[in-house]
């Protein structure tokens, strides 16, 4: 068997007076206290990883936003370039022309403004006869589909007649003539400003100035391509209507300086331009 050896534990002998003594755990020699010894564990500076992560995250976000803006702007520029190129090619191939409108004849059958002295109310009664010409100047491809027209006659800013035109289709190089369109009005209780304006226009020697407004919607078709319906307004200016004396046939209005223009009408929210 193996013998076990046990170490004897004896208390250490007290140090002599001239030797080292212990005072609160500090060694002293000859009564002089030894300087304190530093602790065995050293504290190291460690930066906060959360703040470094936040700064890195913000830099990544800014880079992502800048990249998104750059690619979005680049995509928009490319789309605009493609649209412009397609528009140029379309114009070169088809060379579209606007529709043409013109007045061939206008007769004033009646234009009477009367005032009742007892009631001081004014009454307007009018009747016009209109012949209108329209042409599609495109050589090929373009066909126009028109909705019914709303026709309004104005003298200054006062409406003096209303009528309508039927819907029709205008093929390339096609001409359409509307004959004997009756435009009439019968209204009472005109305001004072309207009565003064009409009386002043009726006294003009050159004839009463008239303006014609025609509103409708139209769509165009070129081959298999078809547009949506858009609003247009045809405005005819420079018309001088002549009122016939009683018992005589209605004279033809002066159309030498008349001109009809077509305007695109755009509706934004509740407003039409």
C-alpha positions as CSV (number, residue, x, y, z in Angstrom):
1,X,0.0,0.0,0.0
2,X,1.1,3.6,-0.7
3,X,1.8,5.7,2.4
4,X,0.0,9.0,2.4
5,X,2.2,12.0,3.6
6,X,0.4,14.8,5.4
7,X,2.0,18.2,5.6
8,X,2.1,19.6,9.0
9,X,0.4,22.9,9.4
10,X,2.2,25.0,12.0
11,X,1.5,28.7,12.6
12,X,4.3,30.9,11.4
13,X,6.4,32.4,14.0
14,X,5.9,36.1,14.8
15,X,8.4,38.3,13.1
16,X,11.0,39.9,15.2
17,X,11.0,43.5,16.1
18,X,13.6,44.3,13.5
19,X,11.9,42.2,10.8
20,X,8.9,42.7,8.6
21,X,5.5,43.1,10.3
22,X,2.0,43.3,8.9
23,X,-0.2,46.3,9.4
24,X,-3.7,46.1,7.8
25,X,-2.3,43.7,5.2
26,X,0.7,46.0,4.3
27,X,4.2,44.8,4.8
28,X,6.5,47.1,6.7
29,X,10.2,46.9,7.3
30,X,11.8,48.6,10.3
31,X,8.6,50.4,11.0
32,X,8.3,52.0,7.6
33,X,5.1,51.1,5.7
34,X,5.5,49.8,2.2
35,X,3.7,51.6,-0.6
36,X,0.3,50.1,-1.6
37,X,0.4,47.5,-4.5
38,X,-1.9,48.0,-7.5
39,X,-4.8,45.6,-7.9
40,X,-4.3,42.6,-10.1
41,X,-7.3,43.5,-12.4
42,X,-6.8,46.4,-15.0
43,X,-9.9,48.2,-16.4
44,X,-9.8,48.6,-20.2
45,X,-11.7,51.2,-22.3
46,X,-14.3,49.7,-24.5
47,X,-16.2,51.9,-27.0
48,X,-20.0,51.6,-27.1
49,X,-20.8,49.4,-30.1
50,X,-24.4,50.7,-30.3
51,X,-23.3,54.3,-31.3
52,X,-21.0,52.9,-33.9
53,X,-23.8,50.8,-35.4
54,X,-26.1,53.8,-35.5
55,X,-23.6,56.0,-37.4
56,X,-23.0,53.1,-39.9
57,X,-26.8,52.7,-40.3
58,X,-27.4,56.4,-41.1
59,X,-24.6,56.4,-43.7
60,X,-26.2,53.3,-45.4
61,X,-29.7,55.0,-45.4
62,X,-28.3,58.2,-47.0
63,X,-26.5,56.1,-49.7
64,X,-29.7,54.2,-50.4
65,X,-31.8,57.4,-50.8
66,X,-29.3,58.9,-53.1
67,X,-29.2,55.8,-55.3
68,X,-33.0,55.7,-55.5
69,X,-33.2,59.4,-56.5
70,X,-30.5,58.9,-59.1
71,X,-32.1,55.9,-60.8
72,X,-35.6,57.4,-60.6
73,X,-34.4,60.6,-62.4
74,X,-32.5,58.5,-64.9
75,X,-35.6,56.4,-65.7
76,X,-37.8,59.5,-66.1
77,X,-35.3,61.0,-68.5
78,X,-35.2,57.8,-70.5
79,X,-39.0,57.7,-70.7
80,X,-39.2,61.3,-71.9
81,X,-36.5,60.6,-74.5
82,X,-38.4,57.6,-75.8
83,X,-41.7,59.5,-75.8
84,X,-40.2,62.4,-77.8
85,X,-38.6,60.0,-80.2
86,X,-41.9,58.2,-80.7
87,X,-43.7,61.5,-81.3
88,X,-41.2,62.6,-83.9
89,X,-41.5,59.3,-85.7
90,X,-45.3,59.4,-85.6
91,X,-45.3,62.9,-87.0
92,X,-42.9,62.0,-89.8
93,X,-45.0,59.0,-90.8
94,X,-48.5,60.4,-90.5
95,X,-48.1,64.3,-90.6
96,X,-51.4,65.0,-88.9
97,X,-53.4,68.1,-89.7
98,X,-56.1,69.9,-87.7
99,X,-59.7,69.8,-88.8
100,X,-60.8,72.8,-90.8
101,X,-64.1,74.6,-90.2
102,X,-65.6,77.5,-92.2
103,X,-68.8,79.5,-92.6
104,X,-70.3,79.4,-96.1
105,X,-73.4,81.5,-95.4
106,X,-75.4,83.1,-92.6
107,X,-78.7,84.9,-92.8
108,X,-80.4,86.8,-90.1
109,X,-84.2,86.1,-90.4
110,X,-85.2,87.8,-87.2
111,X,-83.6,89.8,-84.4
112,X,-86.1,91.7,-82.4
113,X,-85.6,93.3,-79.0
114,X,-88.8,94.7,-77.5
115,X,-89.5,96.3,-74.1
116,X,-92.8,96.3,-72.3
117,X,-93.4,99.8,-70.8
118,X,-95.8,98.6,-68.2
119,X,-93.4,96.0,-66.7
120,X,-90.1,97.5,-68.0
121,X,-89.1,94.0,-69.1
122,X,-87.3,93.3,-72.3
123,X,-87.9,90.3,-74.7
124,X,-85.4,89.0,-77.3
125,X,-86.5,86.9,-80.3
126,X,-84.0,85.8,-82.9
127,X,-83.7,83.4,-85.8
128,X,-80.6,82.7,-87.9
129,X,-79.9,80.3,-90.9
130,X,-76.4,78.9,-91.0
131,X,-74.4,76.9,-93.5
132,X,-71.2,75.3,-92.2
133,X,-68.4,73.5,-94.0
134,X,-65.8,71.1,-92.5
135,X,-62.9,69.2,-94.0
136,X,-60.4,66.5,-92.9
137,X,-57.1,67.7,-94.5
138,X,-55.2,64.5,-93.7
139,X,-54.2,62.4,-96.8
140,X,-54.6,59.0,-95.1
141,X,-54.9,57.1,-91.8
142,X,-56.7,59.8,-89.7
143,X,-60.4,59.5,-89.2
144,X,-62.3,61.7,-86.8
145,X,-65.4,60.7,-84.9
146,X,-67.4,63.7,-83.6
147,X,-70.1,63.8,-81.0
148,X,-73.1,66.2,-81.4
149,X,-72.2,69.9,-81.4
150,X,-73.7,72.5,-79.1
151,X,-73.9,75.8,-81.1
152,X,-74.2,79.2,-79.4
153,X,-74.5,82.6,-81.0
154,X,-73.2,85.6,-79.1
155,X,-73.4,89.3,-79.6
156,X,-70.7,90.7,-77.4
157,X,-71.2,88.6,-74.3
158,X,-75.0,88.3,-74.7
159,X,-76.3,84.9,-76.0
160,X,-78.7,85.5,-79.0
161,X,-79.2,82.0,-80.3
162,X,-78.8,78.3,-79.6
163,X,-78.8,75.2,-81.8
164,X,-77.1,71.8,-82.3
165,X,-75.3,69.8,-85.0
166,X,-75.6,66.0,-85.4
167,X,-72.7,63.7,-84.7
168,X,-70.7,62.6,-87.8
169,X,-67.6,60.8,-89.0
170,X,-65.0,62.5,-91.1
171,X,-62.8,60.3,-93.2
172,X,-59.4,61.4,-94.7
173,X,-59.8,64.0,-97.5
174,X,-63.5,64.2,-96.6
175,X,-65.7,67.3,-96.7
176,X,-68.9,67.8,-94.8
177,X,-71.4,70.5,-95.3
178,X,-74.3,71.3,-92.9
179,X,-77.0,73.3,-94.7
180,X,-79.9,75.4,-93.3
181,X,-79.0,75.1,-89.6
182,X,-81.7,77.1,-87.7
183,X,-80.4,78.9,-84.7
184,X,-83.0,80.7,-82.7
185,X,-83.7,82.1,-79.2
186,X,-86.7,83.5,-77.3
187,X,-85.9,84.9,-73.9
188,X,-87.4,87.5,-71.6
189,X,-86.5,89.5,-68.6
190,X,-83.0,90.5,-69.9
191,X,-80.9,92.4,-67.5
192,X,-80.2,96.1,-68.1
193,X,-76.6,95.7,-69.2
194,X,-77.6,93.1,-71.8
195,X,-80.3,95.3,-73.2
196,X,-78.0,98.3,-73.5
197,X,-75.3,96.2,-75.2
198,X,-77.8,94.8,-77.8
199,X,-79.4,98.1,-78.6
200,X,-75.9,99.6,-79.2
201,X,-74.9,96.7,-81.5
202,X,-78.2,96.9,-83.4
203,X,-77.5,100.6,-84.2
204,X,-74.2,99.9,-85.9
205,X,-74.2,100.6,-89.6
206,X,-71.8,97.8,-90.4
207,X,-74.1,95.2,-88.9
208,X,-74.4,93.5,-85.6
209,X,-71.1,91.7,-84.5
210,X,-71.7,88.0,-84.0
211,X,-69.5,85.2,-82.6
212,X,-70.3,81.5,-82.9
213,X,-69.2,78.9,-80.4
214,X,-69.4,75.2,-81.2
215,X,-68.5,72.7,-78.4
216,X,-68.2,68.9,-78.8
217,X,-66.0,65.9,-78.2
218,X,-63.9,64.1,-80.8
219,X,-61.7,61.0,-81.0
220,X,-59.2,60.2,-83.7
221,X,-58.3,56.9,-85.3
222,X,-55.1,56.1,-87.2
223,X,-55.0,52.5,-88.4
224,X,-55.3,50.4,-85.3
225,X,-54.4,53.2,-83.0
226,X,-57.4,55.0,-81.4
227,X,-57.3,58.0,-79.1
228,X,-59.7,58.8,-76.2
229,X,-62.4,61.5,-76.6
230,X,-61.2,65.0,-76.0
231,X,-63.2,68.2,-75.8
232,X,-62.8,70.8,-78.5
233,X,-64.3,74.3,-79.2
234,X,-64.7,75.8,-82.6
235,X,-64.8,79.6,-82.4
236,X,-65.9,81.7,-85.5
237,X,-65.2,85.4,-85.2
238,X,-65.5,88.4,-87.5
239,X,-69.1,88.0,-88.5
240,X,-71.3,91.0,-89.2
241,X,-75.0,90.2,-89.2
242,X,-77.4,92.3,-91.1
243,X,-81.0,92.7,-89.9
244,X,-83.5,92.7,-92.8
245,X,-86.2,95.4,-92.9
246,X,-89.8,94.4,-92.5
247,X,-91.3,92.7,-95.6
248,X,-87.9,91.9,-97.2
249,X,-85.9,88.7,-97.5
250,X,-83.2,88.2,-95.0
251,X,-79.8,89.5,-96.3
252,X,-76.6,87.4,-96.2
253,X,-74.2,88.4,-93.3
254,X,-70.8,89.7,-94.1
255,X,-68.3,86.8,-93.8
256,X,-65.2,88.4,-95.5
257,X,-63.3,88.8,-92.3
258,X,-64.7,85.7,-90.5
259,X,-62.4,82.9,-89.4
260,X,-63.0,79.7,-87.5
261,X,-60.3,78.2,-85.1
262,X,-60.3,74.9,-83.3
263,X,-59.2,74.9,-79.6
264,X,-58.5,71.9,-77.4
265,X,-60.5,72.1,-74.1
266,X,-58.8,70.6,-71.1
267,X,-60.6,70.0,-67.8
268,X,-58.6,70.2,-64.6
269,X,-60.7,69.3,-61.5
270,X,-63.8,71.7,-61.9
271,X,-62.3,74.1,-64.3
272,X,-62.3,73.9,-68.1
273,X,-59.7,75.7,-70.2
